[in-house]
Amino acid sequence: MAYSWHKSDFEALLARQEALPHALLFRGNPGIGKLALAESLARALLCEQPGPGGSACGQCTACGWMAQGSHPDFRRLEPEILAEQNEREEGGEKKASLQIQVEQVRAIADFINVSSHRGGVKVVLIHPAETLNIHAANALLKNLEEPPPRTYFLLVAHRWHQLLPTIRSRCQQVALPPPPVEAARDWLKQQGLASPDLALAQAGGAPLLALEFDEQYWQQREQFLKAIARNAFDALALGEQIRDLAPGRVVAWLQKWSYDLVSHKVTGSVSYNPDFAVPLAAAAARIELRDATRFLRQMVRLQRIVSHPLNARLFYELLLLTYAALLNGRSSVVKHFQDAR
């Protein structure tokens, strides 16, 4: 079901259920419950005995099929890596795709162009929509330009700006902000999280993302941040220590750290790492705002490529040597790093 902080958004969608556009784009930060909201709307649209206000009853045949993931009038498009069971190649494991492929979009052609099995609507849910590769996006665009009758496309996107402008223009956008801090904190406490405030800070206010951080995450984060918080640290040695960590995780830590450096320079406060506020303040005093901003921008750009194959050790050494130069006031190194990327 949709989370409590999206109750008003869900009710507003149900209130105009009879006049919904053929395509909706649910957009917002990762980990705030966009997918749950889209799934709740899909269940409501397909329910055969909707309850008060139009929500799914949870008891009819259609609701039962949705719970089992087998409704004949519902399709979900997502990268293979998100599927519960990835297909196997003969003689070995098939590498799961990070993108929604054009074949997946073409496979729904018969589904959307024939009558529904239950005499109602048909729903296609696409998540995350920004993982559509260019061919898949163009194939989907044809369906959005000439939508089949009684068919709804529900797109869920974390980085909606990466979608083709033509796809965005053919969807009515539902912008979802992070939930209020109090609501997110209360929900995390109900899930048994011991330090909800720190987890929320680290997740940028996204409660579902905060819940994903396990004990290993916190241990690795603490070790890494303690290392870079020292006045002088050995970038090469640290690069060797973290060589087995996921590049996306390390870049995310450095992005949040550099954001806090910029934030402290401008406002005197930090957002993501309140437990490291003291060493962040000390580091911020040693650097120029311009250089910290350059480094932050590069961390944001690197998020787009960290899933690609790379030499982790060399990658980490470059990142950490650049950050060490930032601390030591060698702005030319930071600028060269930005220009080179």
C-alpha positions, -999 to +999 in steps of 0.1 A: +000+000+000+010+036-004+028+050+026+010+072+051+028+104+040+014+099+005-022+095+017-033+129+003-016+123-030-033+089-033-067+102-024-063+130-050-056+105-077-085+083-067-108+113-067-102+118-104-099+082-113-125+085-141-106+114-156-070+102-152-047+108-182-034+078-200+002+083-187+014+094-152+050+101-143+057+097-105+089+115-099+110+123-068+141+112-049+148+075-044+135+059-013+104+080-006+078+055-017+070+065-053+067+029-064+044+019-036+021+048-046+021+038-083+014+001-073-015+012-051-030+032-080-026+002-103-044-021-078-072+005-075-076+008-112-078-030-117-099-038-086-134-051-094-150-042-061-134-009-051-139+003-016-149+038-003-131+065-022-120+041-049-092+022-032-086-015-039-107-039-018-080-065-014-106-093-016-117-097-052-103-119-078-083-090-094-068-081-061-058-117-055-041-118-089-023-086-082-010-099-048+003-130-066+018-109-094-002-127-121-030-103-131-036-108-169-043-070-174-011-058-157+024-056-169+056-044-152+086-033-171+119-031-151+156-040-156+164-077-152+186-069-122+154-059-103+136-091-112+132-117-084+147-144-106+171-136-134+172-159-165+201-183-167+222-189-197+231-225-206+265-232-190+265-202-167+247-173-151+234-146-173+245-112-164+214-092-154+208-060-174+207-026-157+184-012-184+149-018-197+155-032-232+136-025-264+125-062-265+106-057-232+087-027-246+079-045-278+067-075-259+037-055-245+024-046-280-001-074-281-011-068-245-020-031-250-037-036-284-062-063-275-092-062-252-086-068-215-092-102-200-115-089-174-134-063-194-118-034-175-086-014-179-050-024-186-021-010-167+016-009-176+040+001-147+075+011-157+102+014-130+126+031-129+116+048-161+150+064-166+165+029-172+148+027-205+176+025-231+172+048-261+156+022-283+132+011-256+123+048-249+116+054-286+094+023-288+075+034-257+070+068-272+050+054-300+025+039-275+023+072-256+017+092-287-012+070-297-024+055-264-047+024-267-081+028-252-085+021-215-048+016-210-028+034-183+010+039-183+024+045-148+061+056-150+082+059-118+114+078-120+142+088-096+161+108-123+132+120-144+153+146-162+172+117-179+140+107-197+134+118-232+117+153-232+091+138-256+082+111-230+080+136-202+058+159-222+033+131-228+029+122-192+011+141-164+038+145-137+031+137-101+060+154-081+065+137-047+087+154-021+104+136+008+080+130+037+080+153+067+108+145+091+084+136+119+065+112+098+096+096+084+112+093+119+080+078+134+078+052+106+115+042+110+110+038+148+081+015+140+104-006+118+128-010+148+155+013+136+178+024+165+191+057+152+164+070+128+177+106+128+212+097+116+198+072+091+175+098+077+203+124+075+225+099+056+196+091+033+187+127+026+153+123+042+143+092+023+130+067+049+130+036+026+166+043+017+174+048+054+160+014+062+184-003+037+215+007+056+227-024+074+254-029+100+281-034+074+272-002+057+276+018+090+309+001+098+324+007+064+311+043+064+326+051+098+360+036+089+361+056+056+350+089+071+373+086+100+402+081+076+394+111+054+387+132+085+423+131+096+444+162+090+468+141+069+458+107+054+475+083+030+454+084-001+471+054-017+469+033+014+432+041+019+426+034-018+440-001-012+419-006+019+386+002+001+393-014-032+366-041-027+339-016-019+313-007-045+323+025-064+288+039-061+289+036-023+323+054-020+313+082-044+280+087-025+300+090+007+323+116-008+294+134-025+276+138+009+309+147+026+317+174+001+281+187+002+285+191+039+318+209+034+301+234+011+271+237+034+293+244+064+312+271+044+279+288+035+256+282+065+278+268+093+258+235+094+259+200+079+231+179+066+243+143+058+269+136+084+259+152+117+279+126+136+310+140+119+302+177+124+334+186+142+359+171+117+338+186+089+341+220+104+378+216+108+381+205+071+359+233+059+382+258+075+411+246+054+395+248+020+382+274-004+345+274-012+352+274-049+373+243-047+349+224-025+321+233-049+341+220-079+348+187-060+311+184-051+300+189-087+324+162-099+311+137-073+276+144-087+288+138-123+306+106-113+273+091-100+263+087-137+292+063-145+300+045-113+280+015-124+303+010-154+332-014-153+364+003-140+396-003-122+384+003-087+418+008-071+430+034-096+396+051-095+398+054-057+434+066-057+425+094-081+395+104-060+414+104-027+445+121-041+423+149-054+405+152-021+439+153-003+449+181-026+417+199-018+425+198+019+460+210+012+449+240-008+461+228-042+432+242-062+450+235-095+448+197-089+410+199-081+404+220-112+425+196-133+405+167-120+372+185-129+384+194-164+398+159-170+365+142-162 
